[in-house]
Amino acid sequence: MASGILGSVDLGANSDSSVYTVPADTYSVVTVSFCNRGSSTASVRLAVAGSASPGANEYLEYETSIGPNGVLERTGIVAQASKIIVCRSSATSVTAMVMGIETAVPAA
């Protein structure tokens, strides 16, 4: 099982990016960090979704503002197998990184 940095994406403006997908037969405990490298405020979205296009009920953050050179971090996110961490930014100056650990689901 993997641990450490599980996925990282330099986000494009106004498009969803699948940063990390939980492998089959595992669950993951992750932290998602957004880093705004730009000189203007950026708005971000974060979802734990069943597909690359999140539904309204899958967002943890929605249009949350990050100031210039700022960081937003969400910790303690537990996601089951096949869930996708989907991130979005209003600016091209934002990096999204998923860090954590994958754990095998115990046999029944």
Sequence and secondary structure as in RCSB ss.txt:
>XXXX:A:sequence
MASGILGSVDLGANSDSSVYTVPADTYSVVTVSFCNRGSSTASVRLAVAGSASPGANEYLEYETSIGPNGVLERT
GIVAQASKIIVCRSSATSVTAMVMGIETAVPAA
>XXXX:A:secstr
  EEEEEEEE  BTS EEEEE  TTEEEEEEEEEEE SSS EEEEEEEESSSS  GGGEEEEEEEE TT EEEEE
EEEEETT EEEEEESSTTEEEEEEEEEEE    
